Amino acid sequence: MIYEWRIAGSEQCHLTTVHASNRTVERFRIMLRALVIDDEAPARQEMKYLLDQTNRVQVCGEASNVYEAIRLIKTVPVDVLFLDISMPGVSGIQLAESLRTHPNPPLIVFVTAYSAYALEAFEVNAIDYLVKPVNTDRLNTAIDKAIGLRRESSSEVGEKPQRIPVSKGEKHVLLDVYDIVYIMAKDDYTILHTNDDHYLSTTALITFEEQLADHRFFRTHRKYLVNLDWVLSIDHAPGAVLTLSLKDKASSKIPVARRRVGELKHILEL
């Protein structure tokens, strides 16, 4: 069974909100965004628990069958699927096969009670194959592989800086991604702020979020997408509202929605 993939947008991947104190941002790490797909609820809960314990994987959603998984993959940006093979109706192998037509397919780690499917699993480009009950050392090995592949992908992107067409008055400009400090949604436009200027675009903020996912841009708020390389500190303002202090000439302050704090802290290792 082959599916045609049309990406219609993305939903946010959230973690539990936690409190943060003032702290200078020193380094970044890759946090894998994952979906757990298994027709048995206890198996999904166990897998989510094991992934949470690694502090390296953020579970963005779960699905009990392939059809639910397809809906999530179309709407939630993810790096890796932890995918059962034997499920009612469409199998995990068939889902993996269909992902070959996806424009940006997630990595696949099969998690199954049966070792007999291993050959089929690797024929559809799975990066690893875990047998239930999942051994934590084997799980960490699979995560290491996924992070390594994600890093390689990010490095390849970094070798050729992406340029975005924007407008400045009557002029059209190609703006390097790394020069963008943050992007703000306003009415039917987005405003791209650099260190000392700003530019208009008709591209939606959610589209920029997808395009810049591998360039350390983070959606802090429904109106803001921030380049984390420009973050100086996280400030705990009165009323438990967090703001990002940026290193641009304007010393910009960007709000962080409460529901985004947990994910931000994981990414920044705070």
C-alpha positions as CSV (number, residue, x, y, z in Angstrom):
1,M,0.0,0.0,0.0
2,I,1.5,3.3,-1.1
3,Y,0.3,6.7,0.1
4,E,0.8,10.1,-1.6
5,W,2.2,12.6,0.9
6,R,1.0,16.2,1.0
7,I,2.3,18.2,3.9
8,A,-0.4,20.5,5.0
9,G,1.3,22.2,7.9
10,S,2.5,21.3,11.4
11,E,1.4,21.2,15.0
12,Q,3.6,22.0,17.9
13,C,5.5,19.4,19.8
14,H,5.2,20.2,23.5
15,L,6.6,19.0,26.8
16,T,5.4,19.7,30.3
17,T,5.9,23.4,31.3
18,V,8.6,23.9,33.9
19,H,10.0,27.0,35.6
20,A,13.3,28.6,34.5
21,S,15.7,31.0,36.1
22,N,18.0,33.6,34.5
23,R,20.8,31.8,32.8
24,T,23.2,32.4,29.9
25,V,22.8,30.0,27.1
26,E,26.1,28.2,26.5
27,R,25.5,25.4,24.1
28,F,22.9,23.5,22.1
29,R,22.2,19.8,21.6
30,I,20.0,17.8,19.3
31,M,16.8,16.6,20.9
32,L,15.1,14.0,18.7
33,R,11.4,14.5,18.1
34,A,9.7,11.1,18.0
35,L,6.4,9.4,17.4
36,V,5.6,6.1,19.1
37,I,3.4,3.8,17.0
38,D,2.0,0.6,18.5
39,D,-1.5,-0.9,18.6
40,E,-1.1,-1.9,22.3
41,A,-1.4,0.9,24.8
42,P,0.8,-0.6,27.5
43,A,3.6,-1.0,24.9
44,R,3.3,2.7,23.9
45,Q,3.4,3.7,27.6
46,E,6.5,1.6,28.2
47,M,8.2,3.0,25.1
48,K,7.4,6.6,26.1
49,Y,8.7,6.0,29.6
50,L,12.0,4.5,28.3
51,L,12.5,7.4,25.8
52,D,11.8,10.0,28.5
53,Q,14.4,8.4,30.7
54,T,17.1,9.0,28.1
55,N,16.6,12.8,28.2
56,R,17.5,12.8,24.5
57,V,14.1,12.2,22.9
58,Q,11.0,14.2,23.0
59,V,7.8,12.2,22.2
60,C,5.6,14.5,20.1
61,G,2.7,12.0,19.8
62,E,1.6,8.4,19.7
63,A,-0.6,6.4,17.4
64,S,-2.4,3.0,17.7
65,N,-2.5,2.3,14.0
66,V,-1.0,3.4,10.7
67,Y,-3.8,5.7,9.8
68,E,-3.4,7.7,13.0
69,A,0.4,7.7,12.4
70,I,-0.1,9.1,8.9
71,R,-2.2,12.0,10.2
72,L,0.5,12.8,12.8
73,I,3.4,12.6,10.3
74,K,1.6,15.0,8.0
75,T,1.1,17.6,10.8
76,V,3.9,17.1,13.4
77,P,7.5,17.7,12.5
78,V,9.4,14.5,13.7
79,D,12.9,13.0,13.3
80,V,12.3,9.4,14.2
81,L,9.5,6.8,14.4
82,F,9.5,4.1,17.1
83,L,7.3,1.7,15.1
84,D,5.7,-1.6,15.8
85,I,5.6,-4.0,12.9
86,S,2.6,-6.3,13.5
87,M,-0.5,-4.2,13.7
88,P,-4.1,-4.8,12.6
89,G,-4.8,-3.7,9.0
90,V,-1.7,-2.0,7.6
91,S,1.6,-3.1,9.1
92,G,4.6,-1.1,10.2
93,I,6.6,-2.4,7.2
94,Q,3.9,-1.1,4.8
95,L,4.0,2.3,6.5
96,A,7.8,2.4,6.2
97,E,7.6,1.5,2.5
98,S,5.1,4.3,1.9
99,L,7.4,6.8,3.6
100,R,9.8,6.5,0.7
101,T,7.6,9.0,-1.2
102,H,7.6,11.4,1.7
103,P,9.6,14.6,0.9
104,N,11.4,14.5,4.2
105,P,11.0,11.0,5.7
106,P,11.6,10.5,9.4
107,L,14.1,7.8,10.5
108,I,12.6,4.5,11.5
109,V,13.4,2.3,14.5
110,F,11.3,-0.8,14.5
111,V,10.2,-2.1,17.9
112,T,8.6,-5.6,17.8
113,A,8.1,-8.8,19.7
114,Y,9.4,-10.8,16.8
115,S,12.9,-11.1,15.5
116,A,11.8,-12.7,12.2
117,Y,11.0,-9.4,10.5
118,A,14.6,-8.1,10.8
119,L,15.5,-8.6,7.1
120,E,12.3,-6.9,5.9
121,A,12.9,-4.1,8.3
122,F,16.3,-3.2,6.9
123,E,15.0,-3.6,3.3
124,V,12.8,-0.5,4.0
125,N,15.8,1.5,5.4
126,A,15.2,1.2,9.1
127,I,18.2,2.4,11.1
128,D,17.6,-0.2,13.9
129,Y,15.5,-3.1,15.1
130,L,14.6,-3.5,18.7
131,V,13.0,-6.6,20.2
132,K,10.5,-6.3,23.1
133,P,11.1,-6.1,26.0
134,V,13.4,-3.3,24.9
135,N,16.9,-3.3,26.4
136,T,17.9,0.2,27.5
137,D,21.5,-0.2,26.1
138,R,20.1,-1.2,22.7
139,L,17.7,1.7,22.8
140,N,20.5,4.1,23.5
141,T,22.4,2.6,20.6
142,A,19.5,3.3,18.3
143,I,19.2,6.8,19.6
144,D,22.9,7.4,19.0
145,K,22.5,6.3,15.4
146,A,19.5,8.6,14.9
147,I,21.3,11.6,16.5
148,G,24.4,10.9,14.3
149,L,22.3,10.8,11.2
150,R,20.4,14.0,12.2
151,R,23.8,15.8,12.8
152,E,25.1,14.7,9.4
153,S,21.9,16.1,7.8
154,S,22.3,19.4,9.7
155,S,25.9,19.7,8.7
156,E,25.0,19.2,5.0
157,V,22.5,22.0,5.3
158,G,25.1,24.1,7.0
159,E,27.5,23.8,4.1
160,K,25.1,25.6,1.8
161,P,23.4,28.4,3.8
162,Q,19.8,28.7,2.8
163,R,18.7,32.1,1.4
164,I,15.2,33.4,1.7
165,P,13.6,35.9,-0.7
166,V,12.2,38.9,1.1
167,S,11.2,42.5,0.3
168,K,12.6,45.8,1.4
169,G,10.6,48.7,-0.1
170,E,10.5,48.0,-3.8
171,K,13.6,45.8,-3.7
172,H,13.7,42.0,-3.5
173,V,16.5,40.6,-1.4
174,L,17.9,37.2,-0.8
175,L,18.5,36.9,3.0
176,D,20.9,34.4,4.5
177,V,19.3,32.3,7.2
178,Y,22.1,32.9,9.6
179,D,21.5,36.6,9.5
180,I,17.9,36.3,10.7
181,V,17.6,37.0,14.4
182,Y,13.9,36.3,14.7
183,I,10.7,36.3,12.6
184,M,7.4,37.8,13.7
185,A,3.9,37.2,12.4
186,K,1.9,40.4,11.8
187,D,-1.5,40.4,10.0
188,D,-1.0,38.7,6.6
189,Y,2.8,39.2,6.6
190,T,5.8,38.1,8.5
191,I,8.6,40.4,9.4
192,L,12.2,39.0,9.4
193,H,14.5,40.9,11.8
194,T,18.2,40.9,11.3
195,N,20.9,42.5,13.5
196,D,20.2,46.0,12.1
197,D,17.3,45.8,9.7
198,H,14.0,44.1,9.0
199,Y,12.3,42.7,5.9
200,L,8.8,41.7,4.8
201,S,7.6,38.4,3.5
202,T,4.2,36.9,2.6
203,T,5.3,33.5,3.7
204,A,3.4,32.2,6.7
205,L,5.3,31.7,10.0
206,I,4.4,28.0,10.2
207,T,6.0,27.6,6.8
208,F,9.2,29.3,8.0
209,E,9.1,27.0,11.0
210,E,9.2,23.9,8.8
211,Q,11.8,25.3,6.4
212,L,14.2,26.4,9.2
213,A,13.8,23.4,11.5
214,D,17.4,22.3,10.9
215,H,18.8,25.8,11.5
216,R,18.1,26.1,15.2
217,F,15.0,28.2,14.9
218,F,12.4,27.7,17.7
219,R,8.8,28.7,17.8
220,T,8.6,30.4,21.2
221,H,5.1,31.8,20.7
222,R,2.3,31.8,18.1
223,K,3.8,35.1,16.8
224,Y,7.5,34.5,17.1
225,L,10.2,32.2,15.6
226,V,13.6,32.7,17.0
227,N,17.1,31.9,15.9
228,L,18.6,30.3,19.0
229,D,22.1,31.2,18.0
230,W,21.1,34.8,18.8
231,V,19.9,34.0,22.3
232,L,21.9,35.7,25.1
233,S,19.8,34.7,28.1
234,I,16.5,33.5,29.4
235,D,14.9,36.0,31.8
236,H,12.3,35.0,34.4
237,A,10.1,38.1,34.4
238,P,7.4,39.0,37.0
239,G,4.3,36.9,36.7
240,A,6.3,33.8,35.8
241,V,6.5,34.9,32.1
242,L,9.8,34.0,30.4
243,T,11.5,36.1,27.8
244,L,14.5,35.5,25.6
245,S,17.1,38.3,25.5
246,L,18.8,38.4,22.1
247,K,22.2,39.6,21.1
248,D,21.1,41.9,18.3
249,K,21.7,45.7,18.4
250,A,18.2,46.3,19.6
251,S,18.6,43.9,22.5
252,S,15.3,42.4,21.5
253,K,13.1,40.7,24.1
254,I,10.9,37.8,22.8
255,P,8.2,36.2,24.9
256,V,8.0,32.5,25.5
257,A,4.6,30.9,25.8
258,R,4.1,28.8,28.9
259,R,3.5,25.6,27.0
260,R,6.8,26.1,25.1
261,V,9.0,26.5,28.1
262,G,9.6,22.7,28.7
263,E,10.8,22.0,25.1
264,L,13.0,25.1,25.1
265,K,14.7,24.1,28.3
266,H,15.4,20.6,26.9
267,I,16.9,22.1,23.7
268,L,19.1,24.6,25.6
269,E,20.0,22.0,28.3
270,L,18.8,24.3,31.0
